[in-house]
Amino acid sequence: MKLTLRQTDIIKIILNSEMNSPCNIQFISEQLDISTRTVLRELSVIEDWFKENNLLLVKKAGVGIYWDKNCNSKKEVITLLQDALASKEYSKEERKRYIIKEIIYTHQPIKSNYFLIKLGISSKTFKLDMNGIAKWLEYYGILLINKPAIGISILEDERNIRKAIIGLIYEIYGDELFINLLKIEQKHFVSSDIKKNNSHNKINCFEFINLSNINKIKEIMLPIRTSIHCTDGAYINILIYLLVLVNRIQNNFFIETQSNECISDDTMKYFLLARKIAIYLEKQFNCITLESEIIYLANYLATLDLNFEQEFNIKINQDVKELIFFIQNKTNIKFELDENLANDLIHHLKFSIPRLERKISVQNFHINFLKQNYSEIFEATKESLDIILKRYNIYDVPDEEIAFITMHFGNSAEKMFENYTLRVVLICPSGIGTAKMLKTSLNKTFSFFEIVNTLSIIDLDIEKLKREHVSLIISTVQLELDFPTVKVNPILSAQDKINLRNLVKDLATFNDKNLIVKKNMLEQKVIYNSNIPNIREITQYGLEIINIIDSVFLYKSNLISSKYEMIQKVATLIGKTNQDIIEISEKLVSRERITSTYLKQFNVYLFHCKTVGVKDLRFGFIKLTRTFQNSTGDVVKGALVLLIPQNANKIYVDIASAISGHLAEEAILEKIIHTKTKFDISNIIEDILSRVFIDYINETGE
């Protein structure tokens, strides 16, 4: 019999009591800061433990509770107590998976005490775990029900439960394992991957994910795959779904036919295919497949097939034209000029409409990024897509789908701006250093600015600007002029970039040329006071700072499960060639072997080194949305990355030292670790390096 931490604490209090001075419920309550009701509830389990171990627990009304020692020593009982304590080594992620698995595989409510004993955790820890689990289940449309004295259960919806199981399988095994499902001859590799993954988890949630079952499903799919034209990703989805389908049927969980779900002429082909699969499944796994399961499987196959009827194509083509027209009117961006956009949307909607009709969801991890950075397009897409999809009887459009469409329009808008040219002049009173920095920062961030000139305020002639068709003045100081003007920092901040993009959109007049040819950039005539020492060095310093800020990266993952996987991901993100990837990976691994770079107080690694795998200084953060434990049992939440060219000059070394120095400040490191977007990290590094640059200018004598 296993006990929770709280139950062992209560027993220890009882063991310290004597017959002549027993403890009572109130005393235990005060000692452990819990209610008397909780103490009474725990005592029922504790009494069973005493009986199981032939120990005498004495309870006297109005007197109290004590342990009658008999022939047992306290040391012996403490040993029994330690053996009874449930394992405390389960990670939060393992507990989550175990609890979810238990909830979705039972037909009856489960009392929380079951999990407390099984996992050896406190009520407080369990409550925190359940808050996260409730949100996780809600993502898949599953409602968690927790009723006192009855237990924990879910509002059963077998369709959503299967989606959740598939999601959990991907979390546990990752994409790499299932990619190997495509490699029929590499059975040994798949087998070793399963065993390797299961060995990392103290609780094996899905015993049915094994080599035997996988090979049976693949054998079933061999003759079927010729009948359906699908991508590799769709094929993997079918394999995984069939594994889950068989397991759920074997555990007496079935999909029920919905009133609006039937087989049409369009889906009859898939129904016959699904029936053939069902026959194979019944033979291989000795199970019975209901008609409702076959209908759902038929619809599932239909959403993944690449073949579509001509009539459907014609309808999609027309609706895409209207969608572009709607969003164009709401954003004032002429998307109709981008011929590729229509083709991309048609291709996407051919797959998403059948999927949405059958309420089959897919994940999109870019929703928040798109809402923040393309808010106008996102809202226009949401409103317009709602109109279009109602024609297909789709009345509930998830944010995931809106985000996918927004990505297409956002990409098109970026192309528009890349091919648009807006003539501007720069005003930088502080000198050539800041002027050069601003010019470089603008050119690296925006491709649509044609910088005609860099002027002093004295030389500013508005009428001349109009004659030269200049549309905007960009200044590092506030100007009050009867002319479009915007104030920015020498190194553009995130807000500067947003302001410039919005202003350009208001000033721009797109035409057919914007998607055909880009105007040649004019040679800029720079007017400045050349009596400045060390101008080349200052400019180079500023350019390197801008390069670093622009190349900052943030990579989020819920699949990485080891330090060396993180190192490999860093190498593939930064390395431009296979040789670069190998060089970066080997250098970081060799450094880790000398001494660990794990920062215990922040639960992150600091991967930093000099390497020939990079030509410029690179900084970024690998953020794990699903943590893992390293070889010493510490939780790992991610890794900071700082890579410097092998033969770095003094500027690189100074800048890297400045970043490293600021990373030593707890507040800055905390900010980086808790960032949600790449822009947040860029802003932090930008703030650091702006101060570094100002200090450098002061030291150099500008």
TAMO-V396318 format. One record per residue. RES is the residue in three letters. SS is DSSP state (~ for helix, > for strand, _ for the rest). NEAR is the number of other C-alpha atoms within 12 Angstrom. Layout:
res:RES ss:SS near:NEAR
res:RES ss:SS near:NEAR
This chain:
res:MET ss:_ near:24
res:LYS ss:_ near:31
res:LEU ss:> near:38
res:THR ss:_ near:38
res:LEU ss:~ near:31
res:ARG ss:~ near:35
res:GLN ss:~ near:41
res:THR ss:~ near:36
res:ASP ss:~ near:28
res:ILE ss:~ near:40
res:ILE ss:~ near:40
res:LYS ss:~ near:27
res:ILE ss:~ near:27
res:ILE ss:~ near:37
res:LEU ss:~ near:33
res:ASN ss:_ near:25
res:SER ss:_ near:25
res:GLU ss:> near:21
res:MET ss:_ near:22
res:ASN ss:_ near:14
res:SER ss:> near:17
res:PRO ss:_ near:27
res:CYS ss:> near:32
res:ASN ss:_ near:28
res:ILE ss:~ near:32
res:GLN ss:~ near:23
res:PHE ss:~ near:22
res:ILE ss:~ near:34
res:SER ss:~ near:24
res:GLU ss:~ near:17
res:GLN ss:~ near:20
res:LEU ss:~ near:22
res:ASP ss:_ near:17
res:ILE ss:_ near:24
res:SER ss:_ near:17
res:THR ss:~ near:20
res:ARG ss:~ near:15
res:THR ss:~ near:23
res:VAL ss:~ near:30
res:LEU ss:~ near:22
res:ARG ss:~ near:20
res:GLU ss:~ near:32
res:LEU ss:~ near:31
res:SER ss:~ near:21
res:VAL ss:~ near:27
res:ILE ss:~ near:36
res:GLU ss:~ near:30
res:ASP ss:~ near:20
res:TRP ss:~ near:28
res:PHE ss:~ near:31
res:LYS ss:~ near:16
res:GLU ss:~ near:16
res:ASN ss:_ near:21
res:ASN ss:_ near:18
res:LEU ss:_ near:27
res:LEU ss:> near:25
res:LEU ss:> near:31
res:VAL ss:> near:27
res:LYS ss:> near:22
res:LYS ss:> near:17
res:ALA ss:_ near:12
res:GLY ss:_ near:11
res:VAL ss:_ near:17
res:GLY ss:> near:23
res:ILE ss:> near:34
res:TYR ss:> near:32
res:TRP ss:> near:35
res:ASP ss:> near:25
res:LYS ss:_ near:23
res:ASN ss:_ near:14
res:CYS ss:_ near:13
res:ASN ss:_ near:18
res:SER ss:_ near:16
res:LYS ss:~ near:22
res:LYS ss:~ near:15
res:GLU ss:~ near:16
res:VAL ss:~ near:29
res:ILE ss:~ near:22
res:THR ss:~ near:16
res:LEU ss:~ near:25
res:LEU ss:~ near:29
res:GLN ss:~ near:24
res:ASP ss:~ near:18
res:ALA ss:~ near:27
res:LEU ss:> near:29
res:ALA ss:_ near:26
res:SER ss:_ near:23
res:LYS ss:_ near:24
res:GLU ss:_ near:21
res:TYR ss:_ near:26
res:SER ss:_ near:29
res:LYS ss:~ near:28
res:GLU ss:~ near:32
res:GLU ss:~ near:30
res:ARG ss:~ near:34
res:LYS ss:~ near:35
res:ARG ss:~ near:36
res:TYR ss:~ near:31
res:ILE ss:~ near:41
res:ILE ss:~ near:36
res:LYS ss:~ near:31
res:GLU ss:~ near:28
res:ILE ss:~ near:37
res:ILE ss:~ near:39
res:TYR ss:_ near:30
res:THR ss:_ near:22
res:HIS ss:_ near:17
res:GLN ss:_ near:17
res:PRO ss:_ near:25
res:ILE ss:> near:28
res:LYS ss:_ near:25
res:SER ss:~ near:33
res:ASN ss:~ near:32
res:TYR ss:~ near:27
res:PHE ss:~ near:33
res:LEU ss:~ near:33
res:ILE ss:~ near:29
res:LYS ss:~ near:29
res:LEU ss:~ near:34
res:GLY ss:_ near:32
res:ILE ss:_ near:33
res:SER ss:_ near:29
res:SER ss:~ near:25
res:LYS ss:~ near:17
res:THR ss:~ near:24
res:PHE ss:~ near:27
res:LYS ss:~ near:22
res:LEU ss:~ near:17
res:ASP ss:~ near:29
res:MET ss:~ near:32
res:ASN ss:~ near:19
res:GLY ss:~ near:22
res:ILE ss:~ near:34
res:ALA ss:~ near:27
res:LYS ss:~ near:19
res:TRP ss:~ near:27
res:LEU ss:~ near:35
res:GLU ss:~ near:22
res:TYR ss:~ near:25
res:TYR ss:_ near:30
res:GLY ss:_ near:25
res:ILE ss:_ near:28
res:LEU ss:_ near:24
res:LEU ss:> near:31
res:ILE ss:> near:26
res:ASN ss:> near:21
res:LYS ss:> near:14
res:PRO ss:_ near:13
res:ALA ss:_ near:12
res:ILE ss:_ near:14
res:GLY ss:> near:21
res:ILE ss:> near:31
res:SER ss:> near:30
res:ILE ss:> near:32
res:LEU ss:_ near:24
res:GLU ss:_ near:27
res:ASP ss:_ near:24
res:GLU ss:~ near:30
res:ARG ss:~ near:34
res:ASN ss:~ near:28
res:ILE ss:~ near:36
res:ARG ss:~ near:36
res:LYS ss:~ near:32
res:ALA ss:~ near:35
res:ILE ss:~ near:38
res:ILE ss:~ near:36
res:GLY ss:~ near:30
res:LEU ss:~ near:35
res:ILE ss:~ near:33
res:TYR ss:~ near:29
res:GLU ss:~ near:30
res:ILE ss:~ near:38
res:TYR ss:~ near:34
res:GLY ss:~ near:23
res:ASP ss:~ near:25
res:GLU ss:~ near:23
res:LEU ss:~ near:33
res:PHE ss:~ near:36
res:ILE ss:~ near:24
res:ASN ss:~ near:30
res:LEU ss:~ near:37
res:LEU ss:~ near:30
res:LYS ss:_ near:19
res:ILE ss:_ near:22
res:GLU ss:_ near:13
res:GLN ss:_ near:18
res:LYS ss:~ near:22
res:HIS ss:~ near:20
res:PHE ss:~ near:21
res:VAL ss:~ near:28
res:SER ss:~ near:25
res:SER ss:~ near:17
res:ASP ss:~ near:27
res:ILE ss:~ near:32
res:LYS ss:~ near:20
res:LYS ss:~ near:20
res:ASN ss:~ near:30
res:ASN ss:~ near:23
res:SER ss:~ near:15
res:HIS ss:~ near:24
res:ASN ss:_ near:27
res:LYS ss:_ near:21
res:ILE ss:_ near:27
res:ASN ss:_ near:27
res:CYS ss:_ near:31
res:PHE ss:_ near:29
res:GLU ss:_ near:19
res:PHE ss:_ near:28
res:ILE ss:_ near:37
res:ASN ss:_ near:31
res:LEU ss:~ near:27
res:SER ss:~ near:20
res:ASN ss:~ near:27
res:ILE ss:~ near:36
res:ASN ss:~ near:30
res:LYS ss:~ near:27
res:ILE ss:~ near:38
res:LYS ss:~ near:33
res:GLU ss:~ near:20
res:ILE ss:~ near:29
res:MET ss:~ near:31
res:LEU ss:~ near:19
res:PRO ss:~ near:15
res:ILE ss:~ near:26
res:ARG ss:~ near:27
res:THR ss:~ near:13
res:SER ss:~ near:21
res:ILE ss:_ near:29
res:HIS ss:_ near:20
res:CYS ss:_ near:23
res:THR ss:_ near:19
res:ASP ss:~ near:21
res:GLY ss:~ near:20
res:ALA ss:~ near:26
res:TYR ss:~ near:32
res:ILE ss:~ near:31
res:ASN ss:~ near:33
res:ILE ss:~ near:38
res:LEU ss:~ near:37
res:ILE ss:~ near:38
res:TYR ss:~ near:32
res:LEU ss:~ near:41
res:LEU ss:~ near:36
res:VAL ss:~ near:38
res:LEU ss:~ near:42
res:VAL ss:~ near:38
res:ASN ss:~ near:31
res:ARG ss:~ near:31
res:ILE ss:~ near:27
res:GLN ss:~ near:20
res:ASN ss:_ near:17
res:ASN ss:_ near:19
res:PHE ss:_ near:27
res:PHE ss:_ near:30
res:ILE ss:_ near:27
res:GLU ss:_ near:21
res:THR ss:_ near:21
res:GLN ss:_ near:17
res:SER ss:_ near:8
res:ASN ss:_ near:13
res:GLU ss:_ near:22
res:CYS ss:_ near:23
res:ILE ss:_ near:25
res:SER ss:_ near:16
res:ASP ss:_ near:12
res:ASP ss:_ near:21
res:THR ss:_ near:28
res:MET ss:~ near:20
res:LYS ss:~ near:23
res:TYR ss:~ near:31
res:PHE ss:~ near:28
res:LEU ss:~ near:27
res:LEU ss:~ near:31
res:ALA ss:~ near:37
res:ARG ss:~ near:28
res:LYS ss:~ near:23
res:ILE ss:~ near:38
res:ALA ss:~ near:35
res:ILE ss:~ near:21
res:TYR ss:~ near:27
res:LEU ss:~ near:33
res:GLU ss:~ near:24
res:LYS ss:~ near:17
res:GLN ss:~ near:22
res:PHE ss:~ near:27
res:ASN ss:_ near:15
res:CYS ss:_ near:21
res:ILE ss:_ near:27
res:THR ss:_ near:34
res:LEU ss:_ near:25
res:GLU ss:~ near:24
res:SER ss:~ near:28
res:GLU ss:~ near:34
res:ILE ss:~ near:35
res:ILE ss:~ near:34
res:TYR ss:~ near:39
res:LEU ss:~ near:43
res:ALA ss:~ near:34
res:ASN ss:~ near:36
res:TYR ss:~ near:37
res:LEU ss:~ near:43
res:ALA ss:~ near:42
res:THR ss:~ near:37
res:LEU ss:~ near:32
res:ASP ss:_ near:33
res:LEU ss:_ near:24
res:ASN ss:_ near:24
res:PHE ss:_ near:26
res:GLU ss:_ near:16
res:GLN ss:~ near:12
res:GLU ss:~ near:12
res:PHE ss:~ near:20
res:ASN ss:~ near:23
res:ILE ss:~ near:15
res:LYS ss:~ near:22
res:ILE ss:~ near:32
res:ASN ss:~ near:25
res:GLN ss:~ near:21
res:ASP ss:~ near:29
res:VAL ss:~ near:36
res:LYS ss:~ near:28
res:GLU ss:~ near:25
res:LEU ss:~ near:35
res:ILE ss:~ near:40
res:PHE ss:~ near:27
res:PHE ss:~ near:29
res:ILE ss:~ near:35
res:GLN ss:~ near:27
res:ASN ss:~ near:20
res:LYS ss:~ near:21
res:THR ss:~ near:26
res:ASN ss:_ near:23
res:ILE ss:_ near:36
res:LYS ss:_ near:30
res:PHE ss:~ near:39
res:GLU ss:~ near:30
res:LEU ss:~ near:25
res:ASP ss:_ near:32
res:GLU ss:~ near:22
res:ASN ss:~ near:20
res:LEU ss:~ near:33
res:ALA ss:~ near:28
res:ASN ss:~ near:22
res:ASP ss:~ near:26
res:LEU ss:~ near:36
res:ILE ss:~ near:30
res:HIS ss:~ near:22
res:HIS ss:~ near:26
res:LEU ss:~ near:36
res:LYS ss:~ near:32
res:PHE ss:~ near:34
res:SER ss:~ near:33
res:ILE ss:~ near:37
res:PRO ss:~ near:31
res:ARG ss:~ near:26
res:LEU ss:~ near:29
res:GLU ss:~ near:28
res:ARG ss:_ near:30
res:LYS ss:_ near:27
res:ILE ss:_ near:33
res:SER ss:_ near:31
res:VAL ss:_ near:27
res:GLN ss:_ near:21
res:ASN ss:_ near:20
res:PHE ss:_ near:22
res:HIS ss:_ near:26
res:ILE ss:~ near:25
res:ASN ss:~ near:20
res:PHE ss:~ near:23
res:LEU ss:~ near:30
res:LYS ss:~ near:26
res:GLN ss:~ near:21
res:ASN ss:~ near:28
res:TYR ss:_ near:31
res:SER ss:~ near:24
res:GLU ss:~ near:26
res:ILE ss:~ near:38
res:PHE ss:~ near:34
res:GLU ss:~ near:27
res:ALA ss:~ near:31
res:THR ss:~ near:42
res:LYS ss:~ near:31
res:GLU ss:~ near:26
res:SER ss:~ near:31
res:LEU ss:~ near:39
res:ASP ss:~ near:27
res:ILE ss:~ near:23
res:ILE ss:~ near:31
res:LEU ss:~ near:31
res:LYS ss:~ near:18
res:ARG ss:~ near:17
res:TYR ss:~ near:24
res:ASN ss:_ near:18
res:ILE ss:_ near:22
res:TYR ss:_ near:19
res:ASP ss:_ near:24
res:VAL ss:_ near:31
res:PRO ss:_ near:30
res:ASP ss:~ near:28
res:GLU ss:~ near:29
res:GLU ss:~ near:37
res:ILE ss:~ near:39
res:ALA ss:~ near:34
res:PHE ss:~ near:34
res:ILE ss:~ near:43
res:THR ss:~ near:42
res:MET ss:~ near:31
res:HIS ss:~ near:34
res:PHE ss:~ near:42
res:GLY ss:~ near:33
res:ASN ss:~ near:23
res:SER ss:~ near:33
res:ALA ss:~ near:33
res:GLU ss:~ near:28
res:LYS ss:~ near:30
res:MET ss:~ near:37
res:PHE ss:~ near:34
res:GLU ss:~ near:29
res:ASN ss:_ near:31
res:TYR ss:_ near:33
res:THR ss:_ near:37
res:LEU ss:> near:38
res:ARG ss:> near:32
res:VAL ss:> near:37
res:VAL ss:> near:43
res:LEU ss:> near:49
res:ILE ss:> near:41
res:CYS ss:_ near:37
res:PRO ss:_ near:28
res:SER ss:_ near:27
res:GLY ss:_ near:32
res:ILE ss:~ near:35
res:GLY ss:~ near:40
res:THR ss:~ near:38
res:ALA ss:~ near:39
res:LYS ss:~ near:38
res:MET ss:~ near:37
res:LEU ss:~ near:39
res:LYS ss:~ near:40
res:THR ss:~ near:31
res:SER ss:~ near:35
res:LEU ss:~ near:35
res:ASN ss:~ near:26
res:LYS ss:~ near:24
res:THR ss:~ near:28
res:PHE ss:_ near:30
res:SER ss:_ near:28
res:PHE ss:_ near:32
res:PHE ss:> near:39
res:GLU ss:> near:34
res:ILE ss:> near:38
res:VAL ss:> near:31
res:ASN ss:> near:34
res:THR ss:> near:37
res:LEU ss:> near:33
res:SER ss:_ near:26
res:ILE ss:_ near:26
res:ILE ss:_ near:13
res:ASP ss:_ near:20
res:LEU ss:_ near:24
res:ASP ss:_ near:20
res:ILE ss:~ near:23
res:GLU ss:~ near:15
res:LYS ss:~ near:15
res:LEU ss:~ near:24
res:LYS ss:~ near:19
res:ARG ss:~ near:11
res:GLU ss:_ near:19
res:HIS ss:_ near:19
res:VAL ss:_ near:28
res:SER ss:_ near:32
res:LEU ss:> near:35
res:ILE ss:> near:43
res:ILE ss:> near:46
res:SER ss:> near:38
res:THR ss:_ near:32
res:VAL ss:_ near:22
res:GLN ss:_ near:17
res:LEU ss:_ near:21
res:GLU ss:_ near:13
res:LEU ss:_ near:18
res:ASP ss:_ near:13
res:PHE ss:_ near:21
res:PRO ss:_ near:25
res:THR ss:> near:28
res:VAL ss:> near:31
res:LYS ss:> near:29
res:VAL ss:_ near:32
res:ASN ss:_ near:32
res:PRO ss:_ near:41
res:ILE ss:_ near:45
res:LEU ss:_ near:38
res:SER ss:_ near:32
res:ALA ss:~ near:28
res:GLN ss:~ near:21
res:ASP ss:~ near:26
res:LYS ss:~ near:28
res:ILE ss:~ near:22
res:ASN ss:~ near:21
res:LEU ss:~ near:34
res:ARG ss:~ near:29
res:ASN ss:~ near:22
res:LEU ss:~ near:21
res:VAL ss:~ near:33
res:LYS ss:~ near:25
res:ASP ss:~ near:18
res:LEU ss:~ near:25
res:ALA ss:_ near:26
res:THR ss:_ near:20
res:PHE ss:_ near:30
res:ASN ss:_ near:21
res:ASP ss:~ near:18
res:LYS ss:~ near:18
res:ASN ss:~ near:29
res:LEU ss:~ near:27
res:ILE ss:_ near:17
res:VAL ss:_ near:15
res:LYS ss:_ near:22
res:LYS ss:_ near:19
res:ASN ss:_ near:17
res:MET ss:_ near:20
res:LEU ss:_ near:15
res:GLU ss:_ near:11
res:GLN ss:_ near:19
res:LYS ss:> near:13
res:VAL ss:> near:24
res:ILE ss:_ near:24
res:TYR ss:_ near:26
res:ASN ss:_ near:19
res:SER ss:_ near:14
res:ASN ss:_ near:12
res:ILE ss:_ near:19
res:PRO ss:_ near:19
res:ASN ss:_ near:20
res:ILE ss:~ near:26
res:ARG ss:~ near:19
res:GLU ss:~ near:24
res:ILE ss:~ near:32
res:THR ss:~ near:32
res:GLN ss:~ near:26
res:TYR ss:~ near:35
res:GLY ss:~ near:40
res:LEU ss:~ near:36
res:GLU ss:~ near:36
res:ILE ss:~ near:45
res:ILE ss:~ near:40
res:ASN ss:~ near:31
res:ILE ss:~ near:37
res:ILE ss:~ near:38
res:ASP ss:~ near:34
res:SER ss:~ near:30
res:VAL ss:_ near:34
res:PHE ss:> near:33
res:LEU ss:> near:33
res:TYR ss:> near:33
res:LYS ss:> near:30
res:SER ss:> near:27
res:ASN ss:_ near:28
res:LEU ss:_ near:30
res:ILE ss:_ near:36
res:SER ss:_ near:33
res:SER ss:_ near:31
res:LYS ss:~ near:36
res:TYR ss:~ near:27
res:GLU ss:~ near:25
res:MET ss:~ near:39
res:ILE ss:~ near:37
res:GLN ss:~ near:28
res:LYS ss:~ near:33
res:VAL ss:~ near:46
res:ALA ss:~ near:35
res:THR ss:~ near:23
res:LEU ss:~ near:31
res:ILE ss:~ near:39
res:GLY ss:_ near:26
res:LYS ss:_ near:19
res:THR ss:_ near:17
res:ASN ss:~ near:16
res:GLN ss:~ near:18
res:ASP ss:~ near:24
res:ILE ss:~ near:25
res:ILE ss:~ near:27
res:GLU ss:~ near:30
res:ILE ss:~ near:41
res:SER ss:~ near:36
res:GLU ss:~ near:25
res:LYS ss:~ near:31
res:LEU ss:~ near:38
res:VAL ss:~ near:26
res:SER ss:~ near:22
res:ARG ss:~ near:23
res:GLU ss:~ near:21
res:ARG ss:~ near:14
res:ILE ss:~ near:10
res:THR ss:_ near:14
res:SER ss:_ near:22
res:THR ss:_ near:27
res:TYR ss:> near:29
res:LEU ss:> near:25
res:LYS ss:_ near:20
res:GLN ss:_ near:17
res:PHE ss:_ near:28
res:ASN ss:_ near:27
res:VAL ss:> near:35
res:TYR ss:> near:38
res:LEU ss:> near:37
res:PHE ss:> near:42
res:HIS ss:> near:37
res:CYS ss:> near:34
res:LYS ss:> near:31
res:THR ss:> near:33
res:VAL ss:_ near:27
res:GLY ss:_ near:33
res:VAL ss:_ near:34
res:LYS ss:_ near:26
res:ASP ss:_ near:35
res:LEU ss:_ near:41
res:ARG ss:> near:42
res:PHE ss:> near:42
res:GLY ss:> near:40
res:PHE ss:> near:45
res:ILE ss:> near:46
res:LYS ss:> near:36
res:LEU ss:> near:34
res:THR ss:> near:22
res:ARG ss:> near:29
res:THR ss:> near:32
res:PHE ss:> near:35
res:GLN ss:> near:29
res:ASN ss:_ near:26
res:SER ss:_ near:15
res:THR ss:_ near:13
res:GLY ss:_ near:17
res:ASP ss:_ near:23
res:VAL ss:> near:30
res:VAL ss:> near:35
res:LYS ss:> near:35
res:GLY ss:> near:48
res:ALA ss:> near:43
res:LEU ss:> near:41
res:VAL ss:> near:40
res:LEU ss:> near:40
res:LEU ss:> near:43
res:ILE ss:> near:36
res:PRO ss:> near:27
res:GLN ss:_ near:22
res:ASN ss:_ near:19
res:ALA ss:_ near:22
res:ASN ss:_ near:20
res:LYS ss:~ near:17
res:ILE ss:~ near:28
res:TYR ss:~ near:30
res:VAL ss:~ near:26
res:ASP ss:~ near:22
res:ILE ss:~ near:41
res:ALA ss:~ near:34
res:SER ss:~ near:22
res:ALA ss:~ near:27
res:ILE ss:~ near:37
res:SER ss:~ near:28
res:GLY ss:~ near:19
res:HIS ss:~ near:25
res:LEU ss:~ near:27
res:ALA ss:_ near:18
res:GLU ss:_ near:16
res:GLU ss:~ near:16
res:ALA ss:~ near:14
res:ILE ss:~ near:24
res:LEU ss:~ near:30
res:GLU ss:~ near:21
res:LYS ss:~ near:22
res:ILE ss:~ near:37
res:ILE ss:~ near:38
res:HIS ss:_ near:27
res:THR ss:_ near:26
res:LYS ss:_ near:26
res:THR ss:_ near:32
res:LYS ss:~ near:33
res:PHE ss:~ near:28
res:ASP ss:~ near:28
res:ILE ss:~ near:36
res:SER ss:~ near:36
res:ASN ss:~ near:31
res:ILE ss:~ near:32
res:ILE ss:~ near:44
res:GLU ss:~ near:38
res:ASP ss:~ near:27
res:ILE ss:~ near:31
res:LEU ss:~ near:36
res:SER ss:~ near:33
res:ARG ss:~ near:22
res:VAL ss:~ near:27
res:PHE ss:~ near:35
res:ILE ss:~ near:24
res:ASP ss:~ near:19
res:TYR ss:~ near:27
res:ILE ss:~ near:28
res:ASN ss:~ near:15
res:GLU ss:~ near:13
res:THR ss:~ near:19
res:GLY ss:_ near:17
res:GLU ss:_ near:25
